[in-house]
Amino acid sequence: MATVEAIIAVLWDAIAFGRTRLVRPGNTGRTEAYTFWLGRLQVFVEVLSRMVVRLSGQEAIAGLRRAT
């Protein structure tokens, strides 16, 4: 279970970092960066959702609550 918990911790860090990079594109030509980070965040959240259900009951509930 320690491996799953380590992966989840890395995913939360990656999501936090990605959110800082996710800036709505304006007229500054940031559409590619926005699309890149949006896609990455979608993958991180998908993998996170698959990992959280592998935790024990209370830990899974805490992980799901954190995601909301």
N, C-alpha and C positions, 0 to 999 in steps of 0.2 A: 504493500500500500504506500510505502514511502516514495516509490518512483512516481506513482500517480499524483501524489501530493506535490512532489517537486515539479512535475510537468505543469500542474495547475498553477503553481506559483509563478513559473516562467510565463505562462499564458496571460495571467493577470498583469504582469509587468509589461509584456508586449502590447496588451490592449491599452494600458495607461500611456505608454509611449506613443502608440499609433494615434491615440486621440489627440495628443498634442500636435501631431503633424497633419491632422485632418482639418484643413481650412477650406471653407467653401470657395470655389473659384469665382473670382470677380472678372474684371476686365484685364487682369494681370497675367493671363495665360497659365494659370495654375491648374487647369483642368486635368492634365495628365497626372500630376502629383495627387490631386484629390481622388481620382479614379484608382490610382495605385493603392493609396492608403485605405480607401473604402473597401477594396477587394481584400486586402490583407486583414483588415479588422473582421470582415465577414468570415474568413477562414479561421481566425483565432477564436471567434465566438462559437463557431460550429464545433471545433475541436474541444473547446472548453465544455460545451454542453455534453459531449460524449464522455468526457473524463469525470465530470462532477457526479454522474450517476454511478460511478464505480466506487465512490466513497461510502463510508458507513452512513447510516440514517441521518444522524444529527449533523454530520459534516456536509452531507449532500444538501440538506435543507438550508444550512448556513450559506453554502456556495450559491444556491439558487436565489436566496434572498439578496445576496450581494450583487447578483446580476441585474436585479430590478431597480 
